[in-house]
Amino acid sequence: MPTLPPERTASDQRESHRARELAESFGSDPQRYDRARPSYPAAMVDAIVAASPGLEIVDVGIGTGIAARQFRAAGCRVLGVEVDARMAEWARKHGFEVEVSAFESWDPAGRTFDAVISGQSWHWVHPLAGAAKAAEVLRPGGRLAVFWNSGQPPTELAQGFAAVYQRVVPDSLAARWAAGATTASSSPSIKASEGIQAADGFGDPEQWTFDWERTYTRDEWLDQLPTTGGHAQFSSATQEEVLAGVGAAIDAAGGSFPVQFTTTVLTALRN
């Protein structure tokens, strides 16, 4: 049986509440989110499907269905679990069945699945409670696969973006991200791995990576920025000032630029 998560401290609960609040902010503009957020490399989808025992999948944090559409195109039957009812409704418009719930407290009603996936969302799930829930709903030999895109603009342009955030919102999460102020221990895949190992029921986690590139125009980049966690709670005036500064930096660089993406998958098999 999966190990239950320990009782949370007051600090844990505050952090969990902040994370949930930020996670739920993305649904304020699901149309933009669906239009502007990047998808995932086809090779990743194929690898997860090939390494799973069947095609019945739960997508945790299905959002507007960006990853789910790719898995459906690969032949999977996808059920979404989504904490934000606005996001869930958008995914339903694309033909998905979606149940509105935090994954940790979701009731699977006795159903089991071949894979549990989560694209760009697992860091909003408690790593131990989420892994325990995944172990509960996966069939023996089923696969948990959680994944994130991370993108890097050219160095000079990234420095220009960081300068904008430092000037306009120096104490924000977005400014820290733009400056690269993260540590290995804060990586979502590290925390996911720790949760999987603590939950019981899984083999050793593996990490897969997929590298790819996308070119963004100025308008495309500015369209997706408000959908990122660092921007979601800016005031409209602050948002406009940041977008103006970032747009000016892109114009100075020629109006478009390549982004080098790495998609990282943290995955494990249910024993």
C-alpha positions as CSV (number, residue, x, y, z in Angstrom):
1,M,0.0,0.0,0.0
2,P,1.2,3.6,-0.7
3,T,2.6,5.4,2.3
4,L,0.4,8.2,3.5
5,P,2.0,11.7,3.6
6,P,3.0,12.9,7.1
7,E,1.0,15.6,8.8
8,R,1.9,19.0,7.4
9,T,3.4,21.8,9.4
10,A,1.9,25.3,9.4
11,S,4.7,26.3,7.1
12,D,3.9,23.5,4.7
13,Q,0.3,24.4,4.8
14,R,1.0,28.1,4.0
15,E,3.3,27.1,1.1
16,S,0.6,24.6,-0.2
17,H,-2.0,27.3,0.0
18,R,0.2,29.8,-1.9
19,A,1.0,27.1,-4.5
20,R,-2.7,26.2,-5.0
21,E,-3.7,29.9,-5.3
22,L,-1.1,30.4,-8.0
23,A,-2.1,27.2,-9.8
24,E,-5.7,28.3,-9.8
25,S,-4.8,31.7,-11.3
26,F,-4.0,30.2,-14.7
27,G,-7.7,29.7,-15.5
28,S,-8.3,33.5,-15.7
29,D,-7.7,33.3,-19.5
30,P,-7.9,29.7,-20.7
31,Q,-8.1,30.7,-24.3
32,R,-4.8,32.5,-24.2
33,Y,-3.2,29.6,-22.2
34,D,-4.4,27.1,-24.8
35,R,-3.2,29.3,-27.7
36,A,0.2,30.4,-26.4
37,R,1.6,27.6,-24.3
38,P,4.1,25.3,-26.0
39,S,3.2,21.6,-26.6
40,Y,5.5,18.7,-26.1
41,P,7.8,16.8,-28.4
42,A,6.2,13.9,-30.3
43,A,9.1,11.7,-29.3
44,M,8.2,12.1,-25.6
45,V,4.6,11.2,-26.1
46,D,5.6,8.1,-28.2
47,A,8.1,7.0,-25.5
48,I,5.6,7.3,-22.6
49,V,2.9,5.4,-24.6
50,A,5.3,2.7,-25.7
51,A,6.5,2.2,-22.1
52,S,3.0,1.9,-20.6
53,P,1.0,-1.3,-20.5
54,G,-2.1,0.1,-22.2
55,L,-3.8,3.2,-23.4
56,E,-6.0,4.3,-20.4
57,I,-4.5,7.5,-19.1
58,V,-5.2,10.0,-16.3
59,D,-3.9,13.5,-17.1
60,V,-3.3,15.3,-13.8
61,G,-3.7,19.1,-14.2
62,I,-5.1,18.6,-17.7
63,G,-5.5,22.3,-18.1
64,T,-6.9,23.2,-21.5
65,G,-5.9,19.8,-22.9
66,I,-2.6,20.7,-24.5
67,A,-0.8,17.4,-23.6
68,A,-4.0,15.4,-23.6
69,R,-4.6,16.2,-27.3
70,Q,-1.2,14.8,-28.2
71,F,-1.8,11.6,-26.2
72,R,-5.3,11.2,-27.7
73,A,-3.7,11.5,-31.2
74,A,-1.4,8.7,-30.2
75,G,-4.3,6.5,-29.5
76,C,-4.9,7.0,-25.8
77,R,-8.1,7.4,-23.9
78,V,-7.6,10.3,-21.6
79,L,-9.5,11.3,-18.4
80,G,-8.6,14.7,-17.0
81,V,-8.3,15.7,-13.3
82,E,-8.2,19.5,-12.9
83,V,-8.4,21.7,-9.9
84,D,-9.6,24.8,-11.9
85,A,-13.2,24.5,-13.2
86,R,-12.5,27.1,-15.9
87,M,-9.6,25.1,-17.3
88,A,-11.7,21.9,-17.1
89,E,-14.5,23.5,-19.1
90,W,-12.1,24.5,-21.8
91,A,-10.7,20.9,-22.0
92,R,-14.3,19.6,-22.2
93,K,-14.8,21.7,-25.3
94,H,-12.0,19.6,-26.9
95,G,-13.9,16.4,-26.1
96,F,-12.3,15.3,-22.9
97,E,-14.0,14.0,-19.8
98,V,-12.6,16.1,-16.9
99,E,-13.3,15.7,-13.1
100,V,-12.7,18.9,-11.1
101,S,-10.6,18.1,-8.0
102,A,-7.2,18.4,-6.5
103,F,-5.5,15.2,-7.5
104,E,-4.4,14.4,-3.9
105,S,-8.1,14.3,-2.8
106,W,-9.6,13.0,-6.1
107,D,-11.9,10.0,-5.8
108,P,-11.1,7.5,-8.6
109,A,-14.2,5.5,-7.6
110,G,-12.4,2.2,-7.9
111,R,-11.1,2.9,-11.5
112,T,-7.5,2.0,-12.4
113,F,-5.4,3.1,-15.3
114,D,-2.3,2.3,-17.4
115,A,-0.6,5.6,-17.0
116,V,-0.8,8.8,-14.9
117,I,0.7,11.8,-16.7
118,S,1.1,15.4,-15.7
119,G,2.4,18.1,-18.0
120,Q,3.7,21.3,-16.4
121,S,1.5,20.7,-13.4
122,W,3.0,18.2,-10.9
123,H,4.9,20.9,-9.0
124,W,1.4,22.1,-7.8
125,V,0.7,18.6,-6.4
126,H,2.1,17.5,-3.0
127,P,5.0,15.2,-4.2
128,L,4.3,12.4,-1.6
129,A,0.5,12.6,-1.6
130,G,0.4,12.8,-5.4
131,A,2.7,9.8,-5.8
132,A,0.6,7.9,-3.3
133,K,-2.5,8.6,-5.2
134,A,-0.9,7.7,-8.5
135,A,0.2,4.3,-6.9
136,E,-3.4,3.8,-5.9
137,V,-4.9,4.3,-9.3
138,L,-2.2,2.6,-11.5
139,R,-2.5,-1.0,-12.5
140,P,0.6,-3.2,-11.8
141,G,3.1,-2.3,-14.4
142,G,1.4,1.1,-15.0
143,R,3.5,4.2,-15.5
144,L,3.7,7.5,-13.7
145,A,5.2,10.1,-16.1
146,V,5.4,13.8,-15.1
147,F,7.1,16.3,-17.3
148,W,8.1,19.9,-17.8
149,N,9.3,22.2,-20.6
150,S,12.1,24.6,-19.8
151,G,13.2,27.1,-22.4
152,Q,16.3,29.2,-22.8
153,P,16.4,32.2,-25.1
154,P,19.8,33.4,-26.5
155,T,22.0,34.6,-23.6
156,E,22.1,38.2,-24.6
157,L,18.4,38.4,-24.9
158,A,17.8,36.5,-21.7
159,Q,20.0,39.1,-20.0
160,G,17.8,41.9,-21.5
161,F,14.7,40.2,-20.2
162,A,16.2,39.9,-16.7
163,A,17.1,43.6,-16.7
164,V,13.4,44.4,-17.4
165,Y,12.2,42.3,-14.5
166,Q,14.8,43.7,-12.2
167,R,13.8,47.2,-13.0
168,V,10.0,46.7,-12.8
169,V,9.4,43.9,-10.3
170,P,12.7,43.2,-8.6
171,D,11.3,41.2,-5.7
172,S,9.0,39.0,-7.8
173,L,9.2,35.3,-8.6
174,A,9.4,36.2,-12.3
175,A,12.5,38.3,-11.6
176,R,14.2,35.4,-9.8
177,W,13.4,33.1,-12.7
178,A,14.6,35.5,-15.3
179,A,17.9,35.9,-13.4
180,G,18.3,32.1,-13.2
181,A,18.1,32.2,-9.4
182,T,17.2,28.5,-8.9
183,T,19.0,25.6,-7.3
184,A,19.2,21.9,-8.2
185,S,17.3,21.1,-5.0
186,S,14.4,23.3,-6.2
187,S,14.0,21.5,-9.5
188,P,10.5,20.0,-9.7
189,S,11.8,16.7,-11.0
190,I,14.0,16.4,-7.9
191,K,11.0,16.9,-5.6
192,A,8.9,14.5,-7.7
193,S,11.6,11.9,-7.5
194,E,11.7,12.2,-3.7
195,G,7.9,11.8,-3.5
196,I,7.9,8.7,-5.7
197,Q,10.7,7.1,-3.6
198,A,8.9,7.8,-0.4
199,A,5.5,6.7,-1.5
200,D,6.2,3.0,-2.0
201,G,4.7,1.0,-4.8
202,F,7.1,2.2,-7.5
203,G,10.4,1.0,-8.9
204,D,13.3,3.4,-9.1
205,P,12.4,6.7,-10.9
206,E,14.1,7.5,-14.2
207,Q,14.7,10.8,-15.9
208,W,14.3,11.2,-19.6
209,T,15.1,14.4,-21.6
210,F,14.1,15.6,-25.0
211,D,15.7,18.6,-26.7
212,W,14.0,20.7,-29.3
213,E,13.8,24.3,-30.6
214,R,11.1,26.7,-31.4
215,T,11.4,30.2,-32.9
216,Y,9.2,32.9,-31.4
217,T,8.1,36.2,-32.9
218,R,7.8,39.2,-30.6
219,D,4.0,38.9,-30.5
220,E,4.1,35.1,-29.8
221,W,6.5,35.6,-26.9
222,L,4.4,38.4,-25.4
223,D,1.3,36.4,-25.8
224,Q,2.6,33.5,-23.7
225,L,4.3,35.5,-21.0
226,P,1.1,36.3,-19.0
227,T,0.3,32.5,-18.9
228,T,3.4,31.8,-16.8
229,G,3.4,31.5,-13.0
230,G,5.6,34.5,-12.5
231,H,3.2,36.8,-14.3
232,A,-0.2,35.4,-13.2
233,Q,-0.7,37.7,-10.3
234,F,0.8,41.0,-11.6
235,S,-1.5,44.0,-11.7
236,S,-2.5,45.0,-15.2
237,A,-0.3,48.1,-15.0
238,T,2.7,46.1,-14.0
239,Q,2.0,43.5,-16.7
240,E,1.9,46.2,-19.3
241,E,5.2,47.7,-18.2
242,V,6.9,44.3,-18.2
243,L,5.5,43.4,-21.6
244,A,6.6,46.8,-23.1
245,G,10.1,46.3,-21.8
246,V,10.4,42.7,-23.0
247,G,8.9,43.7,-26.3
248,A,11.5,46.5,-26.8
249,A,14.3,44.0,-26.0
250,I,13.0,41.6,-28.7
251,D,12.6,44.4,-31.2
252,A,16.3,45.4,-30.6
253,A,17.3,41.8,-31.2
254,G,15.6,41.7,-34.6
255,G,12.0,40.8,-33.8
256,S,12.2,37.1,-33.4
257,F,14.5,34.6,-31.7
258,P,15.0,30.8,-31.2
259,V,14.3,29.2,-27.8
260,Q,16.2,26.0,-26.9
261,F,13.8,23.8,-25.1
262,T,14.4,20.7,-22.9
263,T,11.5,18.6,-21.9
264,T,12.3,16.6,-18.7
265,V,10.3,13.6,-17.8
266,L,10.4,12.0,-14.4
267,T,8.9,8.5,-14.6
268,A,8.5,5.3,-12.6
269,L,6.7,2.0,-13.0
270,R,4.1,0.8,-10.5
271,N,5.2,-2.5,-8.9
